[in-house]
Amino acid sequence: MGRGAEKHFNLISLLDLGDNRYVLITESLMAPMSSDPLKALGLDLDNFNIVVLKDRVHHRAWWDTWSDVDYPVDPPGLGPANLSLLNYKYIPWNLYPIGGKYS
């Protein structure tokens, strides 16, 4: 998904917390669909024991091929990652993934 696409940022901050711990912050939202932003900043993903991503689900296409385990959490925000938690009143039966056909 998006393979070969270019993304340009005006502001990126890489905080070096020491002991091989880093925090990468971008000025705008982006789905972490690969490790390319880390590589562009000179970080080698294979040197990390733990990688924490803040996103919904787009990371899985690439990151689940690299990681041994994925622990999803649902922190507060604009809406839950698990859409079945929302109370829908008028929803088409076949609307993927939250319609009655898929529950």
N, C-alpha and C positions, 0 to 999 in steps of 0.2 A: 504494500500500500504506500503510494507516494515514492516508490523507489526512483532515485535519481533526481527527485525534486530538490530545488534549492530553497533555503530559508535564510533570510537576512535579518539580523537583529541590530539595532542601534546600541542597546545597552545589555550587557551580560556581566554578571558579577560571579566570580569564583572565589569563595571563601575557603582558605586553607586553615583548618582547625588543628592541624598537626596530627601525628600518628596515622598518616594515610587516610584522614577524614576530610571530606570536602562537601561544600554546599554550593550548588549551581543555581543561580536565580536569573530569570529572564524578565525583560520588561513587559512582555506580552504572553498570553497563553499559548502553549504549544503542546501537542501530544508527544510524549517521549517514545517515538516509534522505532528508535534504534539507539545505538551507543555513539553515533556520529558526533553529536554535540560534545560529548566527553572527549572523544578523540581529537576534535578540532582544538580543544584547550590543552592538549598534551597529556591527558589522563589515559592510562591503560586499564581498561575494564577488568582484565584478568588479574590485576593486582588487588582487587577489592574482595572482601569476604561477604559484604552485605551491600546491596544497592536498594535505596528506598526511593520510590517514584510517587509523585502526587499527580494522579490522573484518574480517569474512570475505567475504561476498558481497552483503549487503543494500544496499550503497551503489550498486550498479550501476543499479537502477531509476531513480534520479533523477540521480546524479552523472555517469553516462556521457552524459546528455543535455546536461550543462553543459561537461564537460571535452573537450579535444581528444584526450587519450591517457590510458590507464590502465596503470600498471606494477604488476602484482600481485607481491607478495613473500610469502614464507612464513616469518615469524619464529617463534622458539620460543614455545610456549604449551601450552595444554591438548591440542591436537591440530592436525594440519596442515589447511590450507584445502583442499588437494588430497586428498580422501578415498581416492583410488586408491593412495596411498602406504601405507595401513594393510594389514596382513596379515589378511584375513578368512578364517575357516575354514568357518563355517556361515552362508551368506547366501543368501536366496532369489534365484533367477535373474533375476526381474523387479523387484527392489527398485531404484527410481530414486534416485540416478544411479549407484550402484556395483555393481549386479547384472551378471552376465555378459551379459544382454541389451543393456546399454548400453556395454559396453567394446569 
